[in-house]
Amino acid sequence: SRMKEASVAMARLAGTALTQRYDLPGRVAIPSDNQPHRFRLDERTLAAELAARAVPSRQPAAWTFVEAEWTGDAALPPGPVQLFQDGASMGRSAFAGAAPGAVIESSFGVDDRIEIDHELVRQEREVTGLLSKTVNELREHRITITNRHARPVSLTVLDQLPVSRDERIEVRLTDRSTSPDRRDIDDQPGRIAWDLDLAPGQTRELVLGVVASWPEDLPGVSGW
């Protein structure tokens, strides 16, 4: 019992606010075999929030993300991180480091139990007006999401609206559109998000319809 306790004893953190040193308990024998050897310095269990994110216009898939506040007394240095989920290795990731109180975030890859379909359901172009003609171009997409988990899932769906750099070009959502929960995320103009709480087996549909309008005689306007 004593030998087991000694083998898993954590290192003691020493140093100042600018430097840190870990002192291993007892004595450690390192073989002179020219091979790397690892020793556990610390172990922490953090309260983490599990959620998913998706950008269906780029890829019809949801990615699992985990966030947790680092509650340690010292900063975590940057370096490679091995990720495990339910005891299974999920690969390696690059870790940028974290100061005490900072939020640690990592992706655990695609969640194949969240099904997402993204399709263009309507596309129109019309010219209105008699003397002063206006071009109206509409695109409408439907996003269908199904939670195949046996547990509720929190999912953030992200998209990007066209942003006009000319006051003569107007961009607006259609009346059929599902109103986004957030706009201009991270101070990025046009970036929108829907925050969904999906029950097990639940399917949700989002509609994103965008109309761009501009004077017909305005040169240099093409595509989206």
N, C-alpha and C positions, 0 to 999 in steps of 0.2 A: 504494500500500500504506500509506504514512504517512497519507494523507488518510483512509483507511478506519479506521485505528486511532484517529485523533483524533476521528472522528465518533462512535465508540461508547465513548470513554473515560468511565469513571464519575466522578461527582462525589466530592469528598473530604469526609468527615464531620468536622466540627469542633464544639467546644462542650464543655460540662460535663455532669455527671450530670443537671442540671436543665434545660438547654437544649441544643439541637442545631441545627447549621447545615450546609448542604451548599454547598460551593464548587465551581462548575462549572469544569472545566479550560479554560484559554484564554479567549478572548473570544467572546461570543455576540451576534449581531445580532437584535434583536426588531423586526419591522416595526411601524410606527405605524398599523395598520389597524383599531384598535379591536376586534380579535378575540383570543380566547384562544389561547395557544401553549403547547405542552407540551415538556418536556425531561426526558430520562431521567436520574434521579439515582442509581439503584442497580439491580442485578440479582442475584438469588439463585436457586439451584436447591436445593430442599429435599427431603429424603427423606420421602415421603408414604405413608400407609397408606390403601388403598382398601377400602371395605366398603359394605354396604347395610343399611338398617333398614326395618322394616315394622311397621305397627300394623293388622293385618287387620280388627279389629273396627271401625275407623274408615274404612279405605280398603283395598281389596284390591290393593295396589301396593307395590313396594319403591322406596326412594329411595336414590340413591348419595351417600355421604358420603366426604369426604377429610379426613384429619387429618395435620398436619405441625408439627414444633416449629420455632418461629422462632429462627434461629441468628444473627441480625444483632446488631450492637453497639448499636443504638439502637432505641427503641420505634417501632412502626408506628402512625401516627395513625389515628383512625377516619375512615371515609368510604366512598364507593361503590367497588365492585370489579367489574371486568369478568371474567367467567369464560369460559375456553376449554377445550375437551376435544377432543383429537386435531385441533387446528387449527380447530375449529368453535366459533363463539361460542355460549355457553349462557345468555347474558343477564347481567343485573347483580344484585348482591347488596349488602346493607348490611354493612359491616365495622366491628366495635366497637373495633378496635385491639388491639395485643398488645405486651407487654413482652418483652425478651429472655428466652428460655427458656420462654415460654408456648406453648400449643398452639393453632394456627390450625385452625379447622374450617369447612367449607363444604359445602353440598349442591349437587349437580349435577343435581338433578331426578329424575324417575321413570325407573327402569331397566325398559324394556319387555321385556327379555329374561329377566326373572324373573317367572314367572307365579304368581299367588296366588289361591286360592279359599277363601272363608270361608263356611261354611254351618252352620245349626242342624240337628243330626241327631237330637236327642232332647230332649223337654220333658215332664216329669211333675210331678204334684202329688198327694200322698197324706197322709192323716191316720192316725197310728198311736197305739196305746195305748187303754186301756179307761177308766180313771178320769181320769188326767192325759194329755190328748191332745196330740200334737205334730204340727205341720205340717212336712212335708218337701217342698221345692220344688227340682227339679233342672233344670238346663239344661246341654246338652252341645254343644259346637261342634267341628267338624273343620276344620283348616287344612291345605290341600294346597299345597305349594310345589314348583315345577319350575325348575331352572336351565337356560335355553336358551343360555347362553353356551358358547363353545368353551374356556373356562378355568374353573378353580375359583372359587367365590364364597363369601365370608364374609358371612353374613346374621344379623342380630339381629332376632328377632321379639318384639315387646313387646305386653303386654296388661295389663288391670287386673282384679284380683279385687274382689268386693264386700268392704267392711270393716265389721264390726259395731261399733257404738258402744254396744251393750247386751249385757251378759254373758249374757242369756237368749237371745240370737240367736247361733247357731253357724254358721259358714261353713267348708266344707272341700272339698277336691278329691276327686273320685271315684277309685276304684282304676284305672279305665281311662285316667285322665289321664296325659299325658306330663309327667313331673316337670320343672319349670322349672330352668334352670341358675342363675338368680339371683332373689332376692326382695327386696322393699322397696328398689328401685333409687332412688338419690338421696334416700334417707331418706323416700320416699313409700310409706306403708303400702299393701300390696296390689299394688304395681307389680311385675310379673314379666317375665322374659325367657328366651328360648331362644337360645343361641349355636350357629349351625349352620355347618358347612363342607360346601358342596355341590359335588360333582364335576360336570364337564360332562354335561348331560343327566339328572342325578339328580333324582328326585322324593322328597320327604319328606312325611310326614303327622304332624301334631301333633293331639292330642286334649285339649281343655280342658273338663272336666266339673266343675260347681260345684253343691254341695248347700247350701241354706240351711234351717236348722231352728229352729223357735221354738214356744213354747207356744201352743195354739190360742186361749187366752183373753187373749193379749197384744194390747192394742189398738194401732191405728195402723200395722200392718205391711202394706205393699202394694207389689207390683212388686219391682224390683231396684234 
